[in-house]
Amino acid sequence: MKMTQKEFAEHIKVSQGMISKWESGDYNFSIKTLAEVAEKLDMELYINLKPEAGREGKKLQKENRCFIF
């Protein structure tokens, strides 16, 4: 997808300034925002939660889950 910031912003209906924040890492995405961007790009958002390396004894490891938005 070779687009300028301006073209991409117009494509997904956000400001060019917002795209600039995303690219600079100066924006913390919420799951809702990620889902909205994915929808505008005709994509699915998958979020996979898993325990950190070295934490094998925790209860969380028993259930790895995948969420689709």
C-alpha positions in Angstrom: 0.0 0.0 0.0 2.2 2.8 -1.2 0.5 6.0 0.0 1.5 9.3 1.4 0.4 10.2 4.9 -2.2 12.5 3.4 -3.6 9.8 1.0 -3.7 7.2 3.8 -5.5 9.7 6.1 -8.1 10.4 3.5 -8.5 6.7 2.8 -9.3 5.8 6.4 -11.0 9.2 7.2 -8.6 10.5 9.9 -6.4 13.6 9.9 -2.9 13.6 8.5 -1.7 14.7 12.0 -3.1 11.6 13.5 -1.2 9.4 11.0 1.9 11.3 11.8 1.4 10.6 15.6 0.9 6.9 14.7 4.1 6.7 12.7 6.2 8.5 15.3 5.0 6.2 18.1 3.5 9.2 19.9 0.0 7.6 20.2 -1.2 4.7 22.4 -3.9 2.8 20.4 -6.9 1.5 22.2 -8.4 -1.8 21.1 -11.4 0.1 19.8 -9.2 2.4 17.6 -7.2 -0.6 16.3 -10.5 -2.4 15.4 -11.8 0.8 13.6 -8.6 1.1 11.6 -8.7 -2.6 10.7 -12.4 -2.3 9.6 -11.6 0.7 7.4 -8.8 -1.3 5.7 -11.1 -4.4 5.2 -8.9 -6.4 7.6 -9.5 -8.5 10.7 -7.8 -7.6 14.0 -6.4 -10.5 16.0 -5.1 -10.0 19.5 -3.3 -13.0 21.0 -2.5 -12.9 24.8 0.2 -15.1 26.1 2.4 -15.2 29.2 5.8 -13.6 29.2 8.8 -15.8 28.7 9.9 -17.4 32.0 6.5 -17.2 33.7 5.4 -20.8 33.0 4.0 -21.4 36.4 1.3 -18.7 36.2 -2.4 -19.6 35.8 -2.6 -17.4 32.7 -0.6 -19.9 30.7 -3.3 -22.5 31.1 -5.6 -20.6 28.8 -4.2 -18.8 25.8 -7.0 -16.9 24.0 -7.4 -15.3 20.7 -9.8 -12.4 20.3 -11.2 -11.3 16.9 -12.7 -7.9 16.5 
